[in-house]
C-alpha cells in the first residue's frame, strides 16, 4: 500500500486488513469509516481541575477538535498531568512542580508515539505545562501547534488590580502584624476571579510569550485571555493551523531555530520576564539539539531594553498587554529597533516580522514603551558567576536598581527555616539570605521561593536584603534575588561551603557573585562536607534526582548537549 501523503505515520496503525483489530477498538471511541482515511491528529490537553490555569481547557479542546475536523483531520484528545505552583508554593508539594515538566513532556511523547499521530495540538496553561508542551513538540518533531489557554483576569481590591503576587505579599505583611486576618482573607478572596494563568509577567505569561516568539504558538491567538469570548475561535483556528502545517510538512525543527530561540530570549528580556525562562529555554534547545548556553541569555539581554511595564515589577497585567495590542506590539518595537530577526517562520504561515508589522496598537496605550524611552536600557536577565556560582546564577533586574550589594550570609538548609526566620524577624536589613539544598537534585525538584521573597517584601525588607539559592524563584518575584546557583549544594557546589556571617558580594556590572573566602578556604570546608541523605529513595522523585542535570544545563533528564552523552545538532522525528 502506498503511504498516504497526509497519513505519514497513522497509516501503519489504521490501514489494511491486518489492522482490523485497531480499527475495531477505535470504532468504539466514535471513529467511523471515513475517519480512517483522515490524518490522526493528537490533541494533548493539560486540563486539570486543580487550579485556574488549566481549568478551562476542556472547553477549549472542543473548539480545537472542531477546527481539526473542518480542515479534514480526525482529532483524538488525551490528557497529561499538571502541578499548580501557586497552590503548592511553600510546601513539599512544590517539589513536584519542575519534575512535572519532564513527566508532561514524556507523557505527550509516549501517547503520540504509541498512537502514531500525524500531527499534534498541545493545549497548555501554566508554568510547567507550557515548557513541557513545547519540549514535547521539539522532541517529536512532527507538525505541531502549541496553544496557550490564556491569562486570568485581574482581581479588584480597594480600587486597583491585584494578582496572586499580592496574596503572597499580604501573607508576609500579615506575619508581621501589618494587616488583619480579615484583610488577608479579603485579598485572598478576590485575587483570582476565574480561569486562566497568573496575571503578571510571571512564568506562565513569560513562557506563553516565549512560545509566540519561538513561532510554535500563534501570535495574537495564544495571548487572548482565558475568559475572553474570542478564545474559542483561537482554538478553532489552532485546529485549522495544524492541518495546514501537516500539508506543508512544517515541523518544529524548521520553526524553532537558534535564531528563533534568540528572538524568544529577546522577548523575555524586553518584558522583564521570569528567570524560569532560562531553565526552560535551555531545556527546549536541548530537545531541538540546538546549542545554547546560560551565557547566551546575558549576551542577548544586555543589548535589549525593557519595554513592557508589567508586574511583578511594573504596573500592568497580561490582560492589559492584550488590550494594548498584545505581544505583537513588543515584537514590532524590537523589530523596528533591529533587535528581532523578522525572517523566522511561525505556525500561522507568516513570519514573526509579518506578525509584528500587522500589530494593532491601541491608541495611547501605556503598557509597552517605545525603544527611545525604555523602562531600563538593558534587559531583565543577568547571569552572575564567581566563586559561589562557577556555572552561573540567574538574576532578574527588572524589579530593582542595585548595581552592588554586600552583606553577611544568613544560611538556611531549606525553604521552611528561611521563611520562619523572615516571619519571626530574624532577618535584618543588609543580610544576604542563602537557601540551599533546594536545587534540581537536592530538592529534588528545585522549589520556587515565592513564599520567602514575598514575605521579605511584605515585611518591608524587599529592597534591603539580598537572597541567593540553588532553587528557583517564581516569576512573581522581584528584588535582588539570584536563583539557579550552580553547581548546587547537593552536588558539593561552593554554596555548600558558605557559613553564617560570611560576607557575600554582588556586582551586577561585573556580573560577579562571590563570597569573601579564599579558594583554599572553600576547598578546606568542602573537604569535610558530606551530602545529606536524599529525601526520596523510591518513586518518581528519586528517579528524577538520579537523572537530572545541573540548572545551568536546564535541569533536564534527557542527555544534555552540554555535558551529557548526546552531542551534535540534528532533527529528530518519529
C-alpha positions as a Python dict, from the first residue, in 0.01 Angstrom:
ca = {
    (1, 'X'): (0, 0, 0),
    (2, 'X'): (128, 347, -90),
    (3, 'X'): (180, 568, 214),
    (4, 'X'): (-90, 839, 208),
    (5, 'X'): (57, 1187, 185),
    (6, 'X'): (-125, 1318, 491),
    (7, 'X'): (-102, 998, 695),
    (8, 'X'): (276, 959, 715),
    (9, 'X'): (257, 778, 1049),
    (10, 'X'): (-100, 675, 1123),
    (11, 'X'): (-141, 469, 806),
    (12, 'X'): (63, 197, 977),
    (13, 'X'): (-186, 195, 1264),
    (14, 'X'): (-517, 205, 1072),
    (15, 'X'): (-471, 82, 712),
    (16, 'X'): (-505, -269, 574),
    (17, 'X'): (-677, -595, 672),
    (18, 'X'): (-419, -669, 942),
    (19, 'X'): (-520, -350, 1127),
    (20, 'X'): (-882, -458, 1175),
    (21, 'X'): (-824, -503, 1548),
    (22, 'X'): (-707, -144, 1591),
    (23, 'X'): (-995, -11, 1384),
    (24, 'X'): (-1243, -217, 1583),
    (25, 'X'): (-1129, -59, 1909),
    (26, 'X'): (-1118, 291, 1760),
    (27, 'X'): (-1477, 246, 1635),
    (28, 'X'): (-1576, 206, 1999),
    (29, 'X'): (-1428, 555, 2052),
    (30, 'X'): (-1660, 708, 1787),
    (31, 'X'): (-1436, 684, 1479),
    (32, 'X'): (-1609, 580, 1155),
    (33, 'X'): (-1503, 450, 814),
    (34, 'X'): (-1436, 798, 680),
    (35, 'X'): (-1218, 885, 981),
    (36, 'X'): (-970, 609, 898),
    (37, 'X'): (-895, 785, 569),
    (38, 'X'): (-804, 1105, 753),
    (39, 'X'): (-486, 1204, 937),
    (40, 'X'): (-499, 1123, 1307),
    (41, 'X'): (-430, 1444, 1500),
    (42, 'X'): (-348, 1427, 1868),
    (43, 'X'): (-491, 1692, 2097),
    (44, 'X'): (-273, 1690, 2408),
    (45, 'X'): (-477, 1855, 2680),
    (46, 'X'): (-317, 1964, 3007),
    (47, 'X'): (-659, 2018, 3166),
    (48, 'X'): (-680, 1961, 3539),
    (49, 'X'): (-941, 2063, 3792),
    (50, 'X'): (-677, 2169, 4045),
    (51, 'X'): (-600, 2535, 3979),
    (52, 'X'): (-736, 2806, 3748),
    (53, 'X'): (-454, 2798, 3492),
    (54, 'X'): (-575, 2486, 3308),
    (55, 'X'): (-927, 2465, 3449),
    (56, 'X'): (-1098, 2576, 3127),
    (57, 'X'): (-901, 2370, 2875),
    (58, 'X'): (-1166, 2102, 2822),
    (59, 'X'): (-1392, 2364, 2662),
    (60, 'X'): (-1103, 2497, 2454),
    (61, 'X'): (-1013, 2145, 2338),
    (62, 'X'): (-1364, 2103, 2197),
    (63, 'X'): (-1305, 2406, 1975),
    (64, 'X'): (-965, 2278, 1866),
    (65, 'X'): (-1117, 1947, 1761),
    (66, 'X'): (-1388, 2125, 1560),
    (67, 'X'): (-1117, 2314, 1372),
    (68, 'X'): (-928, 1992, 1300),
    (69, 'X'): (-1242, 1818, 1171),
    (70, 'X'): (-1331, 2114, 949),
    (71, 'X'): (-984, 2101, 796),
    (72, 'X'): (-1002, 1729, 721),
    (73, 'X'): (-842, 1563, 1023),
    (74, 'X'): (-959, 1311, 1283),
    (75, 'X'): (-881, 1451, 1631),
    (76, 'X'): (-810, 1228, 1928),
    (77, 'X'): (-780, 1400, 2266),
    (78, 'X'): (-572, 1282, 2559),
    (79, 'X'): (-459, 1428, 2890),
    (80, 'X'): (-137, 1485, 3081),
    (81, 'X'): (-54, 1584, 3438),
    (82, 'X'): (-11, 1930, 3587),
    (83, 'X'): (105, 2076, 3918),
    (84, 'X'): (-14, 2422, 4019),
    (85, 'X'): (274, 2628, 4157),
    (86, 'X'): (53, 2886, 4326),
    (87, 'X'): (-125, 2617, 4526),
    (88, 'X'): (181, 2412, 4621),
    (89, 'X'): (407, 2711, 4696),
    (90, 'X'): (591, 2684, 5028),
    (91, 'X'): (508, 2315, 5077),
    (92, 'X'): (660, 1979, 4993),
    (93, 'X'): (415, 1967, 4703),
    (94, 'X'): (622, 2229, 4520),
    (95, 'X'): (898, 1969, 4479),
    (96, 'X'): (675, 1804, 4219),
    (97, 'X'): (647, 2115, 4003),
    (98, 'X'): (966, 2104, 3796),
    (99, 'X'): (955, 1725, 3793),
    (100, 'X'): (613, 1756, 3626),
    (101, 'X'): (771, 1938, 3329),
    (102, 'X'): (957, 1618, 3243),
    (103, 'X'): (652, 1397, 3302),
    (104, 'X'): (435, 1625, 3084),
    (105, 'X'): (687, 1610, 2802),
    (106, 'X'): (739, 1235, 2839),
    (107, 'X'): (367, 1158, 2853),
    (108, 'X'): (290, 1361, 2541),
    (109, 'X'): (575, 1184, 2364),
    (110, 'X'): (457, 839, 2475),
    (111, 'X'): (93, 883, 2371),
    (112, 'X'): (193, 1040, 2040),
    (113, 'X'): (447, 773, 1953),
    (114, 'X'): (218, 495, 2073),
    (115, 'X'): (-73, 613, 1859),
    (116, 'X'): (139, 727, 1565),
    (117, 'X'): (-30, 1064, 1532),
    (118, 'X'): (40, 1256, 1213),
    (119, 'X'): (36, 1595, 1389),
    (120, 'X'): (-50, 1736, 1729),
    (121, 'X'): (-205, 2038, 1901),
    (122, 'X'): (-83, 2089, 2257),
    (123, 'X'): (-303, 2290, 2493),
    (124, 'X'): (-111, 2447, 2780),
    (125, 'X'): (-189, 2687, 3060),
    (126, 'X'): (66, 2710, 3341),
    (127, 'X'): (430, 2735, 3444),
    (128, 'X'): (532, 2379, 3356),
    (129, 'X'): (274, 2269, 3101),
    (130, 'X'): (391, 2540, 2860),
    (131, 'X'): (762, 2446, 2854),
    (132, 'X'): (675, 2076, 2885),
    (133, 'X'): (444, 2106, 2585),
    (134, 'X'): (700, 2294, 2376),
    (135, 'X'): (968, 2041, 2472),
    (136, 'X'): (740, 1759, 2355),
    (137, 'X'): (678, 1932, 2022),
    (138, 'X'): (1054, 1974, 1978),
    (139, 'X'): (1129, 1614, 2072),
    (140, 'X'): (862, 1460, 1848),
    (141, 'X'): (933, 1692, 1555),
    (142, 'X'): (601, 1631, 1381),
    (143, 'X'): (374, 1918, 1271),
    (144, 'X'): (260, 2085, 1592),
    (145, 'X'): (82, 2389, 1732),
    (146, 'X'): (110, 2489, 2097),
    (147, 'X'): (-186, 2698, 2216),
    (148, 'X'): (-183, 2884, 2548),
    (149, 'X'): (-510, 2884, 2742),
    (150, 'X'): (-464, 3250, 2833),
    (151, 'X'): (-424, 3470, 3136),
    (152, 'X'): (-661, 3512, 3426),
    (153, 'X'): (-843, 3844, 3466),
    (154, 'X'): (-702, 4063, 3745),
    (155, 'X'): (-873, 4071, 4081),
    (156, 'X'): (-1001, 4401, 4221),
    (157, 'X'): (-914, 4524, 4568),
    (158, 'X'): (-962, 4875, 4707),
    (159, 'X'): (-996, 5016, 4358),
    (160, 'X'): (-692, 4860, 4193),
    (161, 'X'): (-593, 4541, 4013),
    (162, 'X'): (-430, 4261, 4211),
    (163, 'X'): (-287, 3918, 4134),
    (164, 'X'): (-171, 3612, 4326),
    (165, 'X'): (153, 3804, 4386),
    (166, 'X'): (-42, 4041, 4613),
    (167, 'X'): (-177, 3749, 4814),
    (168, 'X'): (169, 3614, 4890),
    (169, 'X'): (297, 3960, 4980),
    (170, 'X'): (-6, 4004, 5204),
    (171, 'X'): (93, 3682, 5382),
    (172, 'X'): (426, 3846, 5465),
    (173, 'X'): (253, 4160, 5589),
    (174, 'X'): (14, 3953, 5799),
    (175, 'X'): (302, 3760, 5956),
    (176, 'X'): (450, 4092, 6074),
    (177, 'X'): (115, 4210, 6208),
    (178, 'X'): (75, 4479, 5943),
    (179, 'X'): (-267, 4360, 5821),
    (180, 'X'): (-554, 4181, 5994),
    (181, 'X'): (-693, 3834, 5939),
    (182, 'X'): (-999, 3992, 5780),
    (183, 'X'): (-798, 4195, 5530),
    (184, 'X'): (-584, 3895, 5434),
    (185, 'X'): (-899, 3693, 5367),
    (186, 'X'): (-1048, 3977, 5164),
    (187, 'X'): (-739, 3990, 4942),
    (188, 'X'): (-732, 3610, 4915),
    (189, 'X'): (-1097, 3602, 4812),
    (190, 'X'): (-1075, 3844, 4519),
    (191, 'X'): (-726, 3796, 4373),
    (192, 'X'): (-819, 3506, 4139),
    (193, 'X'): (-1164, 3578, 3990),
    (194, 'X'): (-1181, 3290, 3740),
    (195, 'X'): (-999, 3064, 3496),
    (196, 'X'): (-659, 3146, 3349),
    (197, 'X'): (-293, 3164, 3443),
    (198, 'X'): (-146, 3410, 3694),
    (199, 'X'): (-189, 3758, 3556),
    (200, 'X'): (152, 3928, 3565),
    (201, 'X'): (457, 3864, 3352),
    (202, 'X'): (520, 3569, 3578),
    (203, 'X'): (639, 3233, 3449),
    (204, 'X'): (321, 3127, 3265),
    (205, 'X'): (283, 3450, 3069),
    (206, 'X'): (658, 3469, 3014),
    (207, 'X'): (659, 3119, 2865),
    (208, 'X'): (346, 3196, 2663),
    (209, 'X'): (537, 3487, 2509),
    (210, 'X'): (832, 3251, 2452),
    (211, 'X'): (602, 3019, 2257),
    (212, 'X'): (490, 3304, 2033),
    (213, 'X'): (841, 3440, 1978),
    (214, 'X'): (968, 3088, 1903),
    (215, 'X'): (694, 3067, 1641),
    (216, 'X'): (543, 2742, 1776),
    (217, 'X'): (238, 2923, 1923),
    (218, 'X'): (19, 3152, 1712),
    (219, 'X'): (95, 3516, 1790),
    (220, 'X'): (-222, 3707, 1870),
    (221, 'X'): (-428, 3396, 1942),
    (222, 'X'): (-229, 3246, 2230),
    (223, 'X'): (-241, 3574, 2419),
    (224, 'X'): (-621, 3605, 2420),
    (225, 'X'): (-721, 3593, 2789),
    (226, 'X'): (-878, 3274, 2919),
    (227, 'X'): (-1232, 3404, 2965),
    (228, 'X'): (-1240, 3629, 2657),
    (229, 'X'): (-1516, 3523, 2418),
    (230, 'X'): (-1262, 3510, 2133),
    (231, 'X'): (-1065, 3228, 2296),
    (232, 'X'): (-1288, 2960, 2145),
    (233, 'X'): (-1220, 3095, 1797),
    (234, 'X'): (-848, 3080, 1875),
    (235, 'X'): (-887, 2710, 1950),
    (236, 'X'): (-1071, 2651, 1623),
    (237, 'X'): (-800, 2834, 1429),
    (238, 'X'): (-529, 2629, 1601),
    (239, 'X'): (-702, 2314, 1475),
    (240, 'X'): (-703, 2450, 1121),
    (241, 'X'): (-340, 2560, 1152),
    (242, 'X'): (-205, 2220, 1246),
    (243, 'X'): (-367, 2069, 937),
    (244, 'X'): (-203, 2336, 722),
    (245, 'X'): (135, 2258, 880),
    (246, 'X'): (83, 1888, 806),
    (247, 'X'): (0, 1958, 441),
    (248, 'X'): (314, 2173, 407),
    (249, 'X'): (531, 1939, 619),
    (250, 'X'): (636, 2222, 851),
    (251, 'X'): (784, 2066, 1164),
    (252, 'X'): (902, 2227, 1491),
    (253, 'X'): (1270, 2196, 1399),
    (254, 'X'): (1205, 2419, 1095),
    (255, 'X'): (1038, 2679, 1316),
    (256, 'X'): (1234, 2675, 1643),
    (257, 'X'): (1582, 2752, 1515),
    (258, 'X'): (1871, 2907, 1709),
    (259, 'X'): (1764, 3245, 1569),
    (260, 'X'): (1406, 3189, 1689),
    (261, 'X'): (1540, 3098, 2034),
    (262, 'X'): (1734, 3424, 2045),
    (263, 'X'): (1413, 3605, 1945),
    (264, 'X'): (1244, 3440, 2242),
    (265, 'X'): (1521, 3545, 2482),
    (266, 'X'): (1489, 3899, 2345),
    (267, 'X'): (1115, 3895, 2413),
    (268, 'X'): (1169, 3778, 2770),
    (269, 'X'): (1433, 4043, 2832),
    (270, 'X'): (1215, 4320, 2686),
    (271, 'X'): (920, 4232, 2910),
    (272, 'X'): (1108, 4175, 3238),
    (273, 'X'): (1007, 3810, 3225),
    (274, 'X'): (1065, 3524, 3465),
    (275, 'X'): (1409, 3380, 3540),
    (276, 'X'): (1248, 3039, 3488),
    (277, 'X'): (1262, 3113, 3115),
    (278, 'X'): (1638, 3044, 3132),
    (279, 'X'): (1580, 2698, 3270),
    (280, 'X'): (1304, 2620, 3022),
    (281, 'X'): (1466, 2760, 2708),
    (282, 'X'): (1782, 2563, 2782),
    (283, 'X'): (1565, 2251, 2807),
    (284, 'X'): (1377, 2332, 2484),
    (285, 'X'): (1705, 2394, 2299),
    (286, 'X'): (1836, 2063, 2428),
    (287, 'X'): (1534, 1881, 2281),
    (288, 'X'): (1594, 2056, 1950),
    (289, 'X'): (1967, 1973, 1966),
    (290, 'X'): (2034, 2345, 1918),
    (291, 'X'): (2342, 2471, 2103),
    (292, 'X'): (2252, 2719, 2377),
    (293, 'X'): (2432, 2814, 2697),
    (294, 'X'): (2345, 3018, 3001),
    (295, 'X'): (2581, 3292, 2879),
    (296, 'X'): (2364, 3349, 2569),
    (297, 'X'): (2094, 3494, 2793),
    (298, 'X'): (2323, 3759, 2935),
    (299, 'X'): (2453, 3847, 2587),
    (300, 'X'): (2106, 3892, 2439),
    (301, 'X'): (1960, 4063, 2745),
    (302, 'X'): (2244, 4316, 2759),
    (303, 'X'): (2151, 4451, 2416),
    (304, 'X'): (1774, 4455, 2483),
    (305, 'X'): (1589, 4736, 2665),
    (306, 'X'): (1296, 4666, 2897),
    (307, 'X'): (990, 4799, 2718),
    (308, 'X'): (687, 4643, 2889),
    (309, 'X'): (565, 4786, 3219),
    (310, 'X'): (435, 4456, 3357),
    (311, 'X'): (402, 4305, 3703),
    (312, 'X'): (574, 4190, 3920),
    (313, 'X'): (799, 4496, 3892),
    (314, 'X'): (568, 4712, 3682),
    (315, 'X'): (212, 4841, 3684),
    (316, 'X'): (17, 4627, 3442),
    (317, 'X'): (-102, 4268, 3397),
    (318, 'X'): (-127, 4038, 3096),
    (319, 'X'): (-485, 4137, 3018),
    (320, 'X'): (-366, 4498, 2992),
    (321, 'X'): (-98, 4392, 2744),
    (322, 'X'): (-361, 4212, 2537),
    (323, 'X'): (-588, 4517, 2542),
    (324, 'X'): (-295, 4736, 2437),
    (325, 'X'): (-242, 4520, 2127),
    (326, 'X'): (-69, 4209, 2256),
    (327, 'X'): (277, 4063, 2226),
    (328, 'X'): (287, 4167, 1860),
    (329, 'X'): (346, 4526, 1979),
    (330, 'X'): (654, 4410, 2169),
    (331, 'X'): (770, 4224, 1859),
    (332, 'X'): (716, 4532, 1642),
    (333, 'X'): (912, 4758, 1877),
    (334, 'X'): (1200, 4508, 1876),
    (335, 'X'): (1186, 4452, 1501),
    (336, 'X'): (1189, 4827, 1432),
    (337, 'X'): (1499, 4854, 1653),
    (338, 'X'): (1658, 4563, 1461),
    (339, 'X'): (1669, 4359, 1782),
    (340, 'X'): (1443, 4086, 1641),
    (341, 'X'): (1504, 3864, 1339),
    (342, 'X'): (1181, 3900, 1144),
    (343, 'X'): (1251, 3622, 895),
    (344, 'X'): (1173, 3333, 1132),
    (345, 'X'): (863, 3138, 1028),
    (346, 'X'): (572, 3068, 1262),
    (347, 'X'): (278, 2828, 1280),
    (348, 'X'): (45, 3097, 1144),
    (349, 'X'): (203, 3077, 799),
    (350, 'X'): (352, 3422, 841),
    (351, 'X'): (695, 3521, 965),
    (352, 'X'): (731, 3683, 1305),
    (353, 'X'): (826, 4001, 1120),
    (354, 'X'): (496, 3993, 934),
    (355, 'X'): (311, 3928, 1259),
    (356, 'X'): (488, 4226, 1415),
    (357, 'X'): (407, 4451, 1121),
    (358, 'X'): (38, 4354, 1148),
    (359, 'X'): (18, 4455, 1516),
    (360, 'X'): (-283, 4673, 1601),
    (361, 'X'): (-179, 4906, 1878),
    (362, 'X'): (-444, 5068, 2094),
    (363, 'X'): (-407, 5447, 2084),
    (364, 'X'): (-250, 5598, 2397),
    (365, 'X'): (-172, 5259, 2550),
    (366, 'X'): (83, 5281, 2832),
    (367, 'X'): (188, 4919, 2871),
    (368, 'X'): (461, 4896, 2606),
    (369, 'X'): (711, 5181, 2580),
    (370, 'X'): (898, 5298, 2273),
    (371, 'X'): (1260, 5192, 2235),
    (372, 'X'): (1351, 5561, 2267),
    (373, 'X'): (1201, 5572, 2618),
    (374, 'X'): (1251, 5228, 2776),
    (375, 'X'): (1189, 5147, 3139),
    (376, 'X'): (1551, 5031, 3152),
    (377, 'X'): (1819, 5045, 2883),
    (378, 'X'): (1914, 4680, 2918),
    (379, 'X'): (1704, 4367, 2960),
    (380, 'X'): (1569, 4189, 3262),
    (381, 'X'): (1805, 3888, 3280),
    (382, 'X'): (2162, 3886, 3413),
    (383, 'X'): (2392, 3587, 3459),
    (384, 'X'): (2630, 3614, 3755),
    (385, 'X'): (2936, 3394, 3807),
    (386, 'X'): (3203, 3372, 4072),
    (387, 'X'): (3339, 3152, 4349),
    (388, 'X'): (2984, 3083, 4475),
    (389, 'X'): (2846, 3001, 4130),
    (390, 'X'): (3115, 2879, 3887),
    (391, 'X'): (2845, 2755, 3648),
    (392, 'X'): (2633, 3066, 3698),
    (393, 'X'): (2330, 3205, 3876),
    (394, 'X'): (2034, 3392, 3729),
    (395, 'X'): (1924, 3739, 3840),
    (396, 'X'): (1619, 3934, 3726),
    (397, 'X'): (1697, 4305, 3734),
    (398, 'X'): (1354, 4438, 3634),
    (399, 'X'): (1241, 4480, 3995),
    (400, 'X'): (1533, 4672, 4147),
    (401, 'X'): (1809, 4925, 4073),
    (402, 'X'): (2102, 4766, 4256),
    (403, 'X'): (2445, 4769, 4097),
    (404, 'X'): (2628, 4627, 4400),
    (405, 'X'): (2536, 4471, 4733),
    (406, 'X'): (2741, 4328, 5017),
    (407, 'X'): (2631, 4169, 5341),
    (408, 'X'): (2664, 3883, 5588),
    (409, 'X'): (2521, 3544, 5494),
    (410, 'X'): (2223, 3403, 5680),
    (411, 'X'): (2230, 3038, 5577),
    (412, 'X'): (1933, 2800, 5567),
    (413, 'X'): (1932, 2439, 5453),
    (414, 'X'): (1581, 2456, 5312),
    (415, 'X'): (1298, 2696, 5241),
    (416, 'X'): (1090, 2635, 5554),
    (417, 'X'): (1356, 2753, 5801),
    (418, 'X'): (1423, 3061, 5589),
    (419, 'X'): (1053, 3151, 5583),
    (420, 'X'): (1032, 3109, 5958),
    (421, 'X'): (1331, 3341, 6005),
    (422, 'X'): (1170, 3609, 5789),
    (423, 'X'): (838, 3571, 5970),
    (424, 'X'): (985, 3599, 6320),
    (425, 'X'): (1205, 3898, 6241),
    (426, 'X'): (1540, 3719, 6248),
    (427, 'X'): (1637, 3856, 5905),
    (428, 'X'): (1762, 4215, 5921),
    (429, 'X'): (1833, 4486, 5665),
    (430, 'X'): (2167, 4425, 5495),
    (431, 'X'): (2156, 4046, 5526),
    (432, 'X'): (2208, 3802, 5240),
    (433, 'X'): (1967, 3511, 5278),
    (434, 'X'): (2118, 3187, 5145),
    (435, 'X'): (1880, 2895, 5084),
    (436, 'X'): (2048, 2574, 4971),
    (437, 'X'): (1973, 2205, 4915),
    (438, 'X'): (1678, 2318, 4702),
    (439, 'X'): (1843, 2253, 4364),
    (440, 'X'): (1727, 2011, 4094),
    (441, 'X'): (1885, 1712, 4271),
    (442, 'X'): (1885, 1837, 4631),
    (443, 'X'): (1520, 1942, 4645),
    (444, 'X'): (1461, 1739, 4449),
    (445, 'X'): (1270, 1948, 4202),
    (446, 'X'): (1414, 2296, 4260),
    (447, 'X'): (1131, 2457, 4454),
    (448, 'X'): (1033, 2818, 4393),
    (449, 'X'): (1085, 3064, 4677),
    (450, 'X'): (788, 3298, 4632),
    (451, 'X'): (676, 3233, 4989),
    (452, 'X'): (1010, 3364, 5117),
    (453, 'X'): (1057, 3651, 4871),
    (454, 'X'): (700, 3771, 4918),
    (455, 'X'): (742, 3752, 5296),
    (456, 'X'): (1052, 3971, 5269),
    (457, 'X'): (859, 4227, 5065),
    (458, 'X'): (560, 4207, 5298),
    (459, 'X'): (794, 4264, 5592),
    (460, 'X'): (931, 4579, 5428),
    (461, 'X'): (1271, 4424, 5355),
    (462, 'X'): (1235, 4375, 4980),
    (463, 'X'): (1484, 4647, 4892),
    (464, 'X'): (1711, 4597, 5194),
    (465, 'X'): (1821, 4234, 5172),
    (466, 'X'): (1951, 4002, 4901),
    (467, 'X'): (1875, 3635, 4850),
    (468, 'X'): (2053, 3358, 4668),
    (469, 'X'): (1956, 2996, 4626),
    (470, 'X'): (2025, 2684, 4425),
    (471, 'X'): (1646, 2662, 4396),
    (472, 'X'): (1422, 2879, 4180),
    (473, 'X'): (1214, 3191, 4206),
    (474, 'X'): (856, 3238, 4099),
    (475, 'X'): (800, 3471, 3808),
    (476, 'X'): (619, 3689, 4061),
    (477, 'X'): (945, 3753, 4247),
    (478, 'X'): (1117, 4092, 4238),
    (479, 'X'): (1412, 4234, 4427),
    (480, 'X'): (1780, 4134, 4444),
    (481, 'X'): (1724, 3761, 4415),
    (482, 'X'): (1971, 3522, 4248),
    (483, 'X'): (1846, 3172, 4171),
    (484, 'X'): (1971, 2860, 3988),
    (485, 'X'): (2310, 2885, 4164),
    (486, 'X'): (2520, 2606, 4016),
    (487, 'X'): (2674, 2368, 4097),
    (488, 'X'): (2406, 2309, 4359),
    (489, 'X'): (2478, 2226, 4721),
    (490, 'X'): (2372, 1862, 4686),
    (491, 'X'): (2648, 1815, 4430),
    (492, 'X'): (2907, 1976, 4654),
    (493, 'X'): (2893, 2317, 4489),
    (494, 'X'): (3061, 2608, 4668),
    (495, 'X'): (2724, 2726, 4804),
    (496, 'X'): (2750, 2425, 5038),
    (497, 'X'): (3062, 2581, 5198),
    (498, 'X'): (2903, 2914, 5297),
    (499, 'X'): (2863, 2973, 5672),
    (500, 'X'): (2666, 3227, 5870),
    (501, 'X'): (2846, 3562, 5876),
    (502, 'X'): (3050, 3509, 5559),
    (503, 'X'): (3042, 3827, 5353),
    (504, 'X'): (2878, 3785, 5013),
    (505, 'X'): (2931, 4041, 4739),
    (506, 'X'): (2715, 4107, 4435),
    (507, 'X'): (2849, 4321, 4149),
    (508, 'X'): (2591, 4340, 3872),
    (509, 'X'): (2811, 4542, 3635),
    (510, 'X'): (3094, 4291, 3661),
    (511, 'X'): (2846, 4001, 3653),
    (512, 'X'): (3006, 3860, 3965),
    (513, 'X'): (2880, 3678, 4275),
    (514, 'X'): (3143, 3594, 4535),
    (515, 'X'): (3190, 3507, 4899),
    (516, 'X'): (3491, 3671, 5069),
    (517, 'X'): (3678, 3346, 5115),
    (518, 'X'): (3994, 3221, 4952),
    (519, 'X'): (3974, 2925, 4717),
    (520, 'X'): (4180, 2733, 4970),
    (521, 'X'): (3929, 2801, 5248),
    (522, 'X'): (3636, 2696, 5029),
    (523, 'X'): (3814, 2372, 4938),
    (524, 'X'): (3903, 2309, 5303),
    (525, 'X'): (3539, 2339, 5404),
    (526, 'X'): (3422, 2121, 5118),
    (527, 'X'): (3679, 1853, 5203),
    (528, 'X'): (3485, 1775, 5522),
    (529, 'X'): (3142, 1823, 5366),
    (530, 'X'): (2905, 1529, 5331),
    (531, 'X'): (2594, 1525, 5118),
    (532, 'X'): (2274, 1490, 5319),
    (533, 'X'): (2064, 1179, 5273),
    (534, 'X'): (1825, 1205, 4977),
    (535, 'X'): (1468, 1293, 5070),
    (536, 'X'): (1325, 1022, 4846),
    (537, 'X'): (1464, 675, 4787),
    (538, 'X'): (1189, 537, 4564),
    (539, 'X'): (940, 663, 4309),
    (540, 'X'): (940, 943, 4057),
    (541, 'X'): (1119, 1192, 4283),
    (542, 'X'): (1408, 950, 4343),
    (543, 'X'): (1437, 873, 3971),
    (544, 'X'): (1439, 1244, 3891),
    (545, 'X'): (1713, 1318, 4147),
    (546, 'X'): (1935, 1050, 3995),
    (547, 'X'): (1883, 1164, 3635),
    (548, 'X'): (1855, 1542, 3649),
    (549, 'X'): (2130, 1770, 3516),
    (550, 'X'): (2262, 2098, 3653),
    (551, 'X'): (2034, 2402, 3640),
    (552, 'X'): (2299, 2558, 3415),
    (553, 'X'): (2203, 2294, 3157),
    (554, 'X'): (1829, 2338, 3203),
    (555, 'X'): (1770, 2074, 3473),
    (556, 'X'): (1695, 1819, 3202),
    (557, 'X'): (1658, 1444, 3238),
    (558, 'X'): (1741, 1361, 2878),
    (559, 'X'): (2108, 1357, 2774),
    (560, 'X'): (2234, 1714, 2751),
    (561, 'X'): (2426, 1857, 2460),
    (562, 'X'): (2644, 2044, 2709),
    (563, 'X'): (2800, 1793, 2942),
    (564, 'X'): (2584, 1492, 2855),
    (565, 'X'): (2629, 1191, 2632),
    (566, 'X'): (2435, 1340, 2341),
    (567, 'X'): (2606, 1582, 2107),
    (568, 'X'): (2566, 1732, 1766),
    (569, 'X'): (2275, 1911, 1601),
    (570, 'X'): (2007, 1710, 1431),
    (571, 'X'): (1631, 1700, 1394),
    (572, 'X'): (1457, 1402, 1545),
    (573, 'X'): (1138, 1262, 1407),
    (574, 'X'): (903, 978, 1484),
}
